[in-house]
Amino acid sequence: MGIRHLNARQLGLICRYSIRHSLRSGSALVFMLLAVFFGLTVANSIISPFEAAVAQAGPAGMSPQAVEQNLVSFARPAVQWAIAPHESADPAAQRAAEERTRRWADYLLDERPALLSAIFLVLVFGMPLLIPFGAFNQTAGDIGNRGLRYLLLRTERANIFFGRLLATMAFTVVVQAVVIVTIALYLWLKVGVYGGGEIASWSLLGFVAIAVSGAPYVAVCAWISATRDSAMTSLVVANAVIGGVLLAPVLGAFAWEPARFATYLLPWGVQNDLLGPSAGTVAVAFGACVLYTVAFVWLGARTFERRDL
């Protein structure tokens, strides 16, 4: 695609118009409602048992900190299972992987606010499954009704593709930020077991992890949207691809062991590392997500440039 034809002013105009159109058409609102509902439901399912245990203990019972530690002990095996790598046939490598998983769980549950860590793990996993509902119709609908032909009289294809991609990414990030800020404020003002500073710092890192891990899925949807001439077909295909890459290794591994590595076709295999305990681990996962995003954006831009509009 002719990147050299990108025009900042036209990109901004297309980006702003695309956001307004998505809000008016309802697709952006559907994603926003789904994301907020999912995020607050996850937070409620994790915070409510803590609040119930504190209320049951009463003023003369255990402190909120002691209640939290009891819940952490109960939840630790589930967290370790969620972040554990694939099993290795080499006993030494498997023992090393188990030790790394244990240290990672200690970091999430002991060194960071445990309730917030559990919420972030679920959001990092679940948000990619919701992204297609906000990113499926970047170009597919207008390709189908031939509406882009009129835009091409005034701008280049590159401006259309990247303007709508930027609009979708910006709206997705804003919705994710709203979810994280809401959860963080509730933990700080209502739960009161963590300090404001540690909630703010971990929320910022968690937001970056969720936003960065979501970018490749927006790019995948942009690519799929450029290949379709129907918005609903684009939605179905995007959900099938993103969900299929997650499920196929689980089912395929029973018949063929290497099938478990199919998760790396998308960031499923690396995105949890964005919440890792070391800067090196986080940097590698961040770089991988950037590479995924660049690759899928390139494929989408190339498809959009070559197809008949």
N, C-alpha and C positions, 0 to 999 in steps of 0.2 A: 504494500500500500504506500501511496505517496506521502510519507511522514513530512516531507519538506513542504507540503501544501497546507500543513496545519496552521490555523490562524487563531491566535489567542482570543481575539474579540468574538469571532464566530463560535469558537468552542464555548465561551462563557454564555453566549446567547442560547445556543442549543442546549447547554446544560441546564440553565434556568428554566427554559421552556419545557424541557423534558420532565423536570421535577413537578412543575405546575400541572402539566398534562397528566402525569401519573396520579397526582392527588385528586384531580377532577374525575379521572376515569375510575378511580377506586382501587387499582392494583396496589399502589403504594400504601393506601390505608389498610388493605387486607394484610399486607406483610407487617405493617406497624402493629396492628392489633394482635396478630399471631405471635410476633416476637415479644411484645410486652406481656401478653398472657402467659406465654411459655416461661419467660424469665421470672415473673412474679410467682407463678405456680411452683417452679423449681425452688425458689427462695423460701416460699411458704412451707413446702414439704420438708425442707432441711431445718428451718428456724423454729417451726412450730413444736417439734418434739423437745427442743431445748427449752422453749418458753413454758411448755407444759410441765417439764421436769422441775424447773425452777419454782413454778407455782405450787406444785405438789410438795416440794421440800418445805415451803413456808419460811417465814423469817427466822425460825430457830433451826432450820435444817442446813443442808449443804449450801455453800456459797455458789453463786453463778459460775465462778471459775472451776470449782470442783465438779459441778454438773457437766460443764463443757468437757472436762477431762474424761469423765465417764463415757460421754457420748463419743468422744474421739477414740477411746479404746474399743468401743463397740464397732465403730465405722472403719477402723484402720484396715481390716482385711479387705473390705470392699474397695477402698482407695488403692491399696496395693494391687489388687486385681485389675483395676481400671488403667493403671499406669505401667503394668508389667509388660516387658517386651515379649516377643515370640520365644517359646521354649527352644532351648538348644540341645542337640544330641551330645554335645561335649559336656561332661559333668563339671569340669573346671569353669568353662564359660557360663554354664547355668548358675553355678554358685556365685560367680562374680555379678551376673545379672540380678540375682536375688538380693545381693548386698546393695547394689546401686538402687534397686527398687525400694529397699528398706530406708536408705538414706534420703531418697526423694520423698517418701511418705513422711519421714520425720520433718523434713523441710516444710512440706505443705501443712502438716497438722500441728507441729510444735513451734516452728520458727515463724510461721505466718498465721493470721487468723483462720482457724480451722473451718469455721462455718463458711467463710467467704471462699476458701480454697475448694471446698466440696461443691459450692455453687458454680464456681468457675469451671471445674472439670465437666460438669453436666452441660454448661452453656457452650463450652468449646466443642463438645460432641454434638449438641443438638442444633445449634444455630445454622450449620451448613445445610441441614435438612429443611430449614425454613427459607433460606435465601432464594431458592427458585421462585417462590411466590411473589417476591419483589423484583426479581431480575429476569424473568422469563420473556418479557415482551420489550426488549430493548430495540429490536428492529423487525421482528417477525411479523407483527400485525401490519405495519406500514409496507413491508415487502408484499404481503398478500393483497392489500387493497391498492397497490401501485402509488401510494401517496408520496413516496420518496422521490419520484420523478420530478415533482415540482420543486423540491428542495435542491435537487442537483443543478437546477438552472441558476442557483445563486451561491452555491457552496460546493466544496469537494466532498467526496465520500469519506475521506479521513476525518473531516470535522464532524460529520454526522455520527460515525461510529464511535469515535473517542469522546465526543460531547455527551452522548447518551450513556456511555460506559462510566464516565466521571460522575454523571448525575446519579446513576444507580449506586455507585460506590459511596458517594457522599451521603446519600439518604440512608443507606444501610448502616454506615458508621454512626450517623446521628442517632438512629433508633437504638443501636447497641449502647451508645453512650447514655441515653436516657434510662435504659434498663439498669445499667451498672450504677449510675448515680442514685437512682431510686433505692436500690438494694443497699448501697453503702450508707445512705442517709438513715435508713431504717435501722440498720445494725448499730450505727453510732448513737442515734437519738433514743431508740426504743429498747434495744437489747442491752446496751451498756456494758458488755463484757470486754470490749476491746477499746483501746485508745483511738482518738480521732486521727492521730498521725499514722499509726500502723494501718488503719482502715484505708486512709487516703492513698498511701503509697502502694499498698497491695491492690487496691481498686484500679489505680492507674496502670500498673503492670498487667493486671487481668484484662482491662479494657484493650490494651495494646495487643495482647495475645488473641483475644476474640476477634478484634478488627483485622489483624494480619492474617489469621487463619481463615477468615471469611473471604478475603480478597480473591484467592484463586477460584472459589466457587462462583463469585460474581463473574469472573472472566470466563469460566466454563459456560455459564449461562449466556454470556455475550456471544461466544462462539456458536453455541447451539442455536441461538436466536437468529444468527446470520445464515444458518443453513435451512431454516424453516420458512414457510410462507403462511403460517397460521400460528396465532398466539397460543391457542390451547394445545396444539401439537408441540410447540416449544416447551410449554410447561410440563407436559407429560414426559417428553424425552429428557428434560433436565432432571426431573425427579427420579426417573428410571436410571439415569447415568450415575447421579450422585449416590442414591440409595443402593444401586446395584453394585457399585465398586466397594461399598461397605459390606454388603451381604455376601457377594460372590465368594470372597476368600473363606468366609466362615463355612459356607456350604461346600465349596470346592475342595477344601483341605481334607475332607473325609475321603475323597477319591484320589487326590493328588496333593501331596504335602506342599510342594512349592507354590501352590495356588494362594497360600496365605500372604504372599508378597504382593498380590494384586492390589492391596490397599495403598501401595505407593504410586499407583496410577494417579491418585489424587492425594492431597495432604493428610489423609486419614492416618497414615503411618507415622507422621512427624509432628502433627499439630499439638499434641499433649506436651511435647518438649518445650513449647513456648512458656510453660509454667515450671520449667526445670529449675534445679537448685544452683546450677553454675552458669556463669555468663557465657562460657563456651558453648554449652548445650543450647542455650537460648539463641545465641548468635547463629549457630548452624541451622536450627529450625527456622529462624527468621529468614536466613538466606535461602533456604529451600522453598519457603512459601513465596518469596519474591520471584524465584526462578519459575515456580509453577505459574504464577500470575503472568509473568512476561511471556512464557511459552503459550499459554491459552489466549492471551490478548493477541499475540502474533498470528495464531491460527485463525482467530475470529476476524481480525483485520484483513488477513489474506483472503479468507472466504468471502467477506463482504465486498472486497474490491473486485473479485472475479465473477461474482454471480450476477445474473440478470435481475435488474430492479424494475 
